[in-house]
Amino acid sequence: MKAQYKIVYEGGTSEIIEKKSRFIATVAPVKTEEEALEFIESLKKKYWNASHNCMAYVIGENQELLRFSDDGEPGGTAGKPILDVILGAKLHNAAIVVTRYFGGTLLGTGGLVRAYSSAAQAGLAASKIITRISGFKLKITTDYNGLGKIQYILGEKKIQILDSEYTDIVVLYALVPSDMLEQIQSDITEGTAGRAKLHVGDECWFGEVDGEIIILEVTVQL
């Protein structure tokens, strides 16, 4: 299982004009091929009078499923360039449809490739892209003497504290990436001479959205 990978958190739409032809790129997050096909079909219905609705999508943690279509454009001038943009951005579980309204001027093979690529890139620029990270909820219980050391360790590793409780003891809650969990536990145990109590909670996927750490999906609830 990949420890982290990039996804579309929120899709977007953008448009470019090339020699009077309109290229409208619409981006969406998709988890399954069924979702991707439904998204593509919805765009074909929305832009039913367009010259072409070309598309590409990538699905899977390891980008196992790759599909694209030129939808009547010359072979290799539309779907593949869109797919290349998705792969170039190292995205997973993403679909892009680029709708073209022909403006009356032929663009040629190279012009079409550039136009569809540029439109797809503009669509991604209008979307919200985040890194999906595999991790665990970690509950840390400490006395006040150990608080500074724990905050330093978490800060050094750029692990954000989600919540905290201050009574006669301190309880901190954090989301720790899977590949850092053992090291963090070891560092805190060593740094507090074993006084801090650690409890590993739910396994989940999380990410940073607009500067805030949020849980995207709980995979194993403990």
C-alpha positions in Angstrom: 0.0 0.0 0.0 1.3 3.4 -0.9 1.9 5.6 2.1 0.7 8.7 0.3 -0.4 9.9 -3.1 -2.0 13.0 -4.8 -5.7 13.2 -5.5 -8.3 15.7 -6.6 -10.0 16.8 -3.4 -12.3 19.2 -5.3 -12.8 19.3 -9.0 -12.8 22.5 -11.1 -13.6 23.9 -14.5 -11.6 26.2 -16.8 -11.8 27.3 -20.4 -9.2 28.4 -23.0 -9.7 29.7 -26.5 -7.5 28.6 -29.4 -8.2 30.0 -32.8 -11.8 30.6 -31.9 -12.3 27.1 -30.7 -13.5 26.8 -27.1 -11.9 24.1 -24.9 -13.7 23.6 -21.6 -11.9 21.3 -19.1 -13.9 19.8 -16.3 -12.1 17.9 -13.5 -13.6 15.5 -11.0 -12.4 13.0 -8.3 -13.4 9.5 -9.0 -12.8 6.3 -7.0 -14.2 3.7 -9.4 -14.6 3.3 -13.2 -18.4 3.4 -12.7 -18.0 6.9 -11.1 -15.7 8.0 -14.0 -18.1 6.8 -16.7 -21.1 8.5 -14.9 -19.1 11.8 -14.7 -18.2 11.6 -18.4 -21.8 10.8 -19.4 -23.0 13.8 -17.4 -20.6 16.1 -19.3 -21.7 14.7 -22.7 -25.3 15.5 -21.7 -24.4 18.9 -20.5 -22.4 19.8 -23.6 -24.6 17.7 -26.0 -24.1 20.2 -28.8 -20.3 20.3 -28.6 -18.0 19.2 -31.4 -16.1 16.7 -29.1 -16.1 15.6 -25.5 -12.6 14.1 -25.1 -11.6 12.5 -21.8 -9.1 10.6 -19.7 -9.1 9.1 -16.2 -6.8 7.3 -13.9 -8.0 5.1 -11.1 -6.2 3.1 -8.3 -3.7 3.5 -5.6 -1.0 2.4 -8.2 -2.8 4.0 -11.2 -3.9 0.5 -12.2 -6.7 1.7 -14.6 -5.9 4.2 -17.4 -8.4 5.1 -20.0 -8.7 7.9 -22.6 -10.8 8.8 -25.7 -10.3 11.2 -28.6 -14.1 11.3 -29.3 -13.7 11.8 -33.0 -10.6 14.0 -33.0 -7.5 12.7 -34.9 -6.0 9.7 -33.1 -3.6 10.7 -30.3 -4.4 14.4 -30.3 -6.9 14.7 -27.4 -7.4 11.8 -25.0 -3.7 10.8 -24.7 -2.5 14.4 -24.1 -5.2 14.8 -21.4 -4.0 11.5 -19.8 -0.4 12.7 -20.0 -1.4 15.8 -18.0 -3.0 13.6 -15.3 0.0 11.3 -15.1 2.4 14.3 -15.2 0.7 15.7 -12.1 1.1 12.3 -10.5 -2.6 12.1 -9.7 -4.7 9.1 -8.7 -8.5 8.7 -8.9 -9.0 11.6 -11.2 -11.0 12.2 -14.4 -10.8 15.1 -16.9 -13.2 15.8 -19.8 -12.2 18.5 -22.3 -15.1 19.7 -24.3 -14.5 21.4 -27.7 -16.7 23.8 -29.6 -15.1 24.1 -33.0 -14.4 27.7 -34.0 -14.0 27.1 -37.7 -10.2 27.0 -38.0 -8.3 23.8 -38.2 -5.5 23.5 -35.6 -3.5 20.7 -37.0 -2.2 17.7 -35.1 0.3 19.6 -33.0 -2.1 22.5 -32.3 -4.7 20.0 -31.0 -2.3 18.3 -28.7 -1.2 21.7 -27.3 -4.8 22.9 -26.9 -6.0 19.8 -25.1 -3.0 19.7 -22.9 -3.3 23.3 -22.0 -7.0 23.0 -21.3 -6.4 20.0 -19.0 -3.7 21.8 -17.2 -6.0 24.8 -16.7 -8.7 22.5 -15.3 -6.3 21.1 -12.8 -5.1 24.6 -11.8 -8.8 25.4 -11.1 -9.1 22.3 -8.9 -8.0 21.6 -5.4 -5.2 19.0 -5.3 -4.1 17.5 -2.0 -1.8 14.7 -0.8 -3.7 11.7 0.6 -1.7 10.3 3.5 -2.0 6.9 5.2 -1.7 7.3 9.0 -3.0 6.7 12.5 -4.6 8.7 15.2 -2.2 9.0 18.1 -3.3 9.9 21.7 -0.4 11.1 23.9 -0.9 11.5 27.6 1.9 13.3 29.5 2.6 15.4 32.6 3.5 19.0 32.2 7.2 18.3 32.4 7.1 16.3 29.2 4.9 18.6 27.2 7.6 20.9 25.8 9.7 17.9 24.6 6.7 16.3 22.9 5.7 19.5 21.2 9.3 19.9 20.0 9.3 16.3 18.6 6.0 16.7 16.8 7.0 20.1 15.5 10.3 18.9 14.2 8.5 16.2 12.2 5.8 18.7 11.1 3.1 16.7 12.8 0.1 18.9 13.6 -1.6 18.6 17.0 -5.4 18.2 16.3 -6.7 18.7 19.8 -5.5 19.0 23.4 -6.9 18.6 26.9 -5.3 20.3 29.9 -6.2 19.2 33.4 -3.8 17.8 36.0 -2.3 16.0 33.0 -2.1 16.9 29.3 -3.7 14.8 26.5 -2.7 15.5 22.9 -4.2 14.1 19.8 -2.3 14.0 16.5 -2.4 12.3 13.1 0.8 10.5 12.4 1.8 9.2 8.9 2.1 5.4 8.9 5.7 5.4 7.8 6.6 7.7 10.8 4.6 6.0 13.5 7.3 3.8 15.0 9.9 6.6 15.0 7.5 9.1 16.6 6.6 6.6 19.3 10.3 5.8 20.0 11.3 9.5 20.1 8.5 10.4 22.5 9.2 7.5 24.8 12.9 8.3 24.8 12.4 12.0 25.1 10.1 11.7 28.2 12.0 8.8 29.7 9.0 6.6 29.3 6.6 8.8 31.3 4.3 9.6 28.3 1.6 7.1 27.5 0.9 6.5 23.9 -2.3 5.0 22.4 -2.5 4.2 18.7 -6.1 4.7 17.5 -7.9 4.4 14.2 -6.0 3.8 11.0 -7.1 6.4 8.4 -6.3 8.5 5.4 -5.9 12.2 6.0 -4.7 15.3 4.2 -4.2 19.1 4.5 -7.0 21.2 3.0 -6.6 25.0 3.1 -4.0 24.7 5.9 -6.2 22.4 8.0 -5.5 18.7 8.6 -8.7 16.7 8.0 -9.5 13.0 8.1 -10.5 11.8 4.6 -11.4 8.2 5.5 -11.2 5.8 8.4 -10.0 2.5 7.2 -9.7 0.5 10.4 -11.6 1.7 13.5 -10.0 0.7 16.8 
